[in-house]
């Protein structure tokens, strides 16, 4: 369960993307930095693995998509301070015949 996460739709891939948010079930009220995908054809959840990228935990932010890229604006960090950062998460690696969601 999470709240204050960012969510948007990747039209070309037919995926819903959920990024960040806050987990209130944990004692620490942890802020999350993960990315989860919902494949709308099969209704399977996928957790993509990024070899070199890690995303700073953020909640209360705004996500929007353009093509296969998610743009992340603002939000709150682990210390509860407002962030005015802007960064992107690219999903182009999910296009093409090589993509096998069972490997993610």
Steps between C-alpha positions, in 0.01 A plus 500: 500500500620849416366852492612829341665317211524618141310306236471535123435302184752400230284488187752329268562218748150483652645515853400694807805626690501557876800678648593591856248580769480431869451173688312569822495136607865514598587664833735744329233630258755431229509697176546275196716543192397192306325463165225246430328429168157352441478322164142574393489213249570229758437690826842397633713719723860547385789646698759627250864471598729789413867406496644846558212720606351537843225747569485717807200417720222754447130538585235758417658562163362531147568251222408543136603305193613594153575208270673237712643747751360598838569852626506540879447843657527613862373312804641433846816311594580272796542799731163648404649797317351629177696409194507701181695240310419382152617166362398242242455124495545346156312186391632470142675177599154341525430543127574240238498125460773447761269603785403210724306619809573174681867603516428821688 
